[in-house]
Amino acid sequence: MNNSFMFSIYSKHFVLSSYRRFQLMRFSVEEINNSSQLLPNVSLGYEIFDHCSDVQNFPGILKLISFNDLIQPWGESDDILSKLIAVVGTYTSTETRTVAPLFMMNLIPVVSYGAASSIFSRKQNFPSFLRTVQPNEDVIEVIVKIVQYFTWSWVAFLNVDDDYGNDGLTLFIKNIEDTEICLAYTKGLNHNTDYSSIFRQIESHRIHIIIVFAPEWTAEALIKSAIEQNVTNKVWIAGDAWSLNKRLPSEKGIKNIGTILGVAEQVVTIPGFNDFIYASKNQSCCESAGKSMFCNQACNCSWISAKDVIDADPSFNFPVYAAVYAVAHALHNALQCGSGTCNGNSTVYPHMVLAELKKSNFTLLNRSFEFNENGDPKYGSYSIVFWNHHGHAEEVGTYGFQPSSFHFYINSSKIQWHTNDKVKLLVRDDKQVVYS
């Protein structure tokens, strides 16, 4: 039984957090294959691709969905479809929007662990797309709650200029309607951004609260520029894509730019993963390097230690783990597994796996998991974090939501403000607030 996984790593430079997610993908599959509980007498196979670029990645994707080097149009016999059962990935919204339509035509399930743009909730456009990460709408809702809690009303919103970031901006504008929050300045960020011009605009507008909705590599460039240009006394609110960044808290001068708060998925310890990393680092990680005709297959990671991987930013790790297990549970049901065996006489097609995925209802590491009618997680929770003096993202609050309610809590006494008195006056005195 082949189950194909597509994995994305940022192509411009090596991103350790993406490499950690790649290793967690491998761990999840091996854990399932080494257990007799979920898929007895069935082994999952996979191919993992680095989404190195939209152009260079297409040959690998077309190979996945082809049969005898031909891609069959929708509606042809199931007997001539590819071996592909499901896809896990890709990471970013732009990458996913580029490749997902290729899988939609034959209802091949695409389970993303990082694509958070609202557009993927539209089932008329993405009928076989599901995700284990919360959509942007939920993250933006938490950010707005934070701003309202501290009664801040004059803010800037800086976002990466792509599907993910622009969706976040649209949702933020929508969410602050009928509130006292005023969006004083906004700017899309890309590789050619003039950060000095942005900071001059922010200063001229006397903005002290800066929301940064961007992936870690974009946020790193922004924050490093803020340090270099001596930007001070700001409050920065990080989206979940960079709030647990491991490099920036140790940057020299990081405290000078002000206080950094953030929204982060709650970190879940995955038993056995550390042992897996130590064991895998004793093997060659790139045996196929140089053998492949595509950039997807080549890497050189011998310089990375097991500790480097374990200590990397754990963002989106549980969504990776949950995505693999969601597919495995769907296969368990499609193959009618039970009593220590699966039905080896039945042939499973992608649309059958999709049907079972939509009905997902399982517990993973004491967390219940279901998809709603849009293919989004039905339940979820976030940590509200503060980057403390020790360079750690310390949890100072939580936000949990169910289909019909939410729970919001902040203990502001844990926050050490690196700002002047003028900004401190904007902070509420009450230490804890709970909404339900």
Salt bridges, closest charged atoms under 4 A:
GLU30 OE2 - ARG26 NH2 3.70
GLU47 OE2 - LYS83 NZ 3.37
ASP54 OD1 - HIS51 NE2 2.94
ASP163 OD1 - ARG97 NH1 2.59
GLU203 OE2 - LYS234 NZ 2.77
GLU216 OE1 - ARG247 NH2 3.28
GLU220 OE2 - ARG247 NH2 2.41
ASP311 OD2 - LYS307 NZ 2.52
GLU356 OE2 - LYS359 NZ 3.53
GLU370 OE1 - LYS378 NZ 3.27
ASP376 OD1 - ARG131 NE 2.65
ASP430 OD2 - ARG428 NH2 2.72
